[in-house]
Each structure stands twice: as structure tokens, then as C-alpha cells.
């Protein structure tokens, strides 16, 4: 997680012609969620490691304090719902 800024800098320096979300190993919807709610990055990473979806990882959270902001879990689920409604969630 702490290396993501380095990867973004690398991409800006021309390391790849891929879209940034692909270079970072994210789906477009995951990237959109991360840009709007950076605190979901651990859930995106865990979803990739566990071969699950970010939505599943967010649903597993029992304690709202697991996300940095007190309203983070509710807000992240709202963002996922909005992305789905817009047809941007895979």
C-alpha cells in the first residue's frame, strides 16, 4: 500500500502506455472507488489476494473503525452502489 505513490510516479515518468488503473493492477471500477475513497485500498488489495471482489471484502467488515474515517464503510458502499447504477462497476 505504501508503494502506490511510487508506482504512480513511475507511470507518470512513462514506464508504461497502459491506462493507470491497469498499470496499478486495478479494474477501472476499483480505481474509481480508490480515487474517491483512498482508505479502501487495503480492501482492493485483499480482494486481489483472496480472489474475491472489493464489495465482498467491504461486506466482511464488521467494525466501521477498520476504515480510517468513521463514515468510511457506509460511504464506500454508497460509492459502489453508485458505480453499479452508472454501469461502471464490473
N, C-alpha and C positions, 0 to 999 in steps of 0.2 A: 504494500500500500504506500509505503513511504517513497517508493521509486517512481510513482506515476508522473510526477513533475519532470523527472529526468527523461522519461520516455517521451513526454510531450515536447520537451526541448529538442530531443533527438529528431522527432518527426518534423518540427519547425525548421531544423537545420538541413532538411532534405534527405533524411535517412530512408524515406520510402515515398512511393507515389500512391500508396493505399490511402483510403479515407482514414482520418484519425481514429474513428471508432474501431475500424478493422485492425489498424496498427496496434491499438491497445488491447485487442483480443475481445472486444465487446460487440454485442449486437447493437444496431442503431438505437433500439428502444432502451437498452441498458445504458448506453452513453447518454441519451436524453434524460433518463432518470438521474444518473450520476451528476450531470451538469446542473440540474435543478436542485438536487439534494446530495451534496458530496458525502454526507455521512452514511449513505447506502453502499459505498464502495466495498466495505467488508462483506456485505451480503451478496454483491455481484461476484466477488472473488470466491466466496464459499459456494455459490451456486455452480460456478465453473468447476471447482474442485470436486464437488459432490454429484455433478451431472444432474442437477436439479434446476429449477427456474428461480429467478430472483423473487418472484411472487411467492413461491413455496417457502423460500428462506425467510421472507418477511412474515409469512403466516406462522412460522415456527417460533417467532419471538413472543415470549410470554411477558417479558418485563420491558416496559417502554423505556426505562433507564438504559437499556442496552444500546440505544441510539443517543448520540450526543445531545440533541435537543429534546426537550420534554414532549414536544408535539411531533417529533420526527416520524414515529411509526404511523400515526394516523395520516400525516401529511404525505408520506411516501406511498401509502395505499391509495390515497386520493390521486396522486400523480399517475400511478399505474392504471387506475380506473380511467382517468382522462386520456392517457395514451391509447388504451384499448378502444375507447369511444372514437378517437381520431383515426383509428386504424394503423397506429404506429407501434403497437405492441405485438410482438411475434408470438 
